[in-house]
Amino acid sequence: MKSFTNSRFPPLPRLFSFVLLMLLILSLSACGQRERGGQTITIAGSTSVQPFAEKLAEVYMKQCPGLLINVQGGGSSAGIMAVQQGAAQIGASSRELHGEEKKLHEAVIAWDGIAVIVHPSCPLDNISLATLRQIFAGGIKDWSALGLKPHGMHVITREEGSGTRTAFEELVMDKMEITPSALVQDSNGAVREIVAHDPHAIGYISCGLVDQQVKALAIDGVLPTGANIKKNLYKLTRRFLFVTAREPTGLAQEFCSFVLSPQGQVLLEKEGLIGVH
């Protein structure tokens, strides 16, 4: 399995159905050989990647009776550390690797955008990157500064070590610190839940997790849609990574190959991410 670099996203080949069928036959054959093995793969890390990894694991385990894939959260940094310490075969990261982490083997499994979200009743539809930075730095504290009805802003952020927060800091904050008055949450789901019930809140989550409970804002006039992410028009775009101690082998390699196969990539796209093909 090889690493992937930033590139355009060509359409899936016309022979997709045939290739998918052949891959499925090979996968079932390989899985059948270890049906009685009771073997386990542990994946740990990003809470942004977690629901997608869980869906992939669910589908793959149905194809491989006797195989258990244990998917855990904890944040990108925790997942990377778990791989470094041998506590997990695969680390899930929604941020880039830094420093000594770059010695690990990485594979891009999908692309995602970071959506800035507000309550559906909020009349705001678009925000500039500069204004967003000021809000999360604490420079703008009231909605009236954006021409809305006066009320204090409730800024919601992720915890230190979160891949989503690290990516947001790199893409938005331009070395400015997120205000200490921001309410810190430990998962994308928790941020979404708070914003969904607070008309005065603003936060950020994975685009793949945006639903009807919240409204995603356009950034400088560009919405976080799959098409805009594919065309590299949306500014808050990041990679979702699977990280291993070295080039994966055995069960980990087989699962990673499934994730990067047409079947796995189509599944991720159906769940709201952008495939690497």
Stockholm file with secondary structure:
# STOCKHOLM 1.0

chainA/1-277         MKSFTNSRFPPLPRLFSFVLLMLLILSLSACGQRERGGQTITIAGSTSVQPFAEKLAEVYMKQCPGLLINVQGGGSSAGIMAVQQGAAQIGASSRELHGEEKKLHEAVIAWDGIAVIVHPSCPLDNISLATLRQIFAGGIKDWSALGLKPHGMHVITREEGSGTRTAFEELVMDKMEITPSALVQDSNGAVREIVAHDPHAIGYISCGLVDQQVKALAIDGVLPTGANIKKNLYKLTRRFLFVTAREPTGLAQEFCSFVLSPQGQVLLEKEGLIGVH
#=GR chainA/1-277 SS CCCCCSCCCCCCCTTHHHHHHHHHHHHHHHHHTTTTTCCEEEEEECTTTHHHHHHHHHHHHHHSTTCEEEEEEECHHHHHHHHHTTSCSEEEESSCCCGGGGGSEEEEEEEEEEEEEECTTCCCCEECHHHHHHHHHTSCCBGGGGTSCCCBCEEEEECTTCHHHHHHIIIIITTCCCCTTSEEESSHHHHHHHHHTCTTEEEEEEGGGCCTTSEECEETTBCCCHHHHHTTCSSSEEEEEEEESSSCCHHHHHHHHHHHSHHHHHHHHHTTCBCCC
#=GC SS_cons         CCCCCSCCCCCCCTTHHHHHHHHHHHHHHHHHTTTTTCCEEEEEECTTTHHHHHHHHHHHHHHSTTCEEEEEEECHHHHHHHHHTTSCSEEEESSCCCGGGGGSEEEEEEEEEEEEEECTTCCCCEECHHHHHHHHHTSCCBGGGGTSCCCBCEEEEECTTCHHHHHHIIIIITTCCCCTTSEEESSHHHHHHHHHTCTTEEEEEEGGGCCTTSEECEETTBCCCHHHHHTTCSSSEEEEEEEESSSCCHHHHHHHHHHHSHHHHHHHHHTTCBCCC
//
